[in-house]
Amino acid sequence: MIAVPLPECGVSRFLTLLDGPWATLIVRELLDGPHRFTELRKALPGISPHTLTSRLRRFETYGIVTRTAYPEVPPRVEYRLTPLGEDLRDVLEAMAAWALTVPQPDPHPAAY
């Protein structure tokens, strides 16, 4: 993947790097430690192999994830967050804490 210049605005930069819900969920899974591709797919039902590969490559390009290929038969590849990627822990925890403060919508809103 070719690295493209990132926006100057921090929020725009964050959204460029972690575009879409899958990117954030991949990081969430990797916060628990290194995972193989198949483990990530199993942990994220509905993600396509193409999307997972694309996000992992983007993360690798920008130094958020490292990819380690072990010279074994069969080949084993693991993905792990770098220290930069680990810094997302506080961000994701803050997002989760905030989201839990949002009340469930009233299933029977008052008529106007």
Beta strands, then each sheet from edge to edge (+ up, - down):
strand 1: 35-36
strand 2: 65-70
strand 3: 76-81
sheet 1: 1+ 3- 2+
end
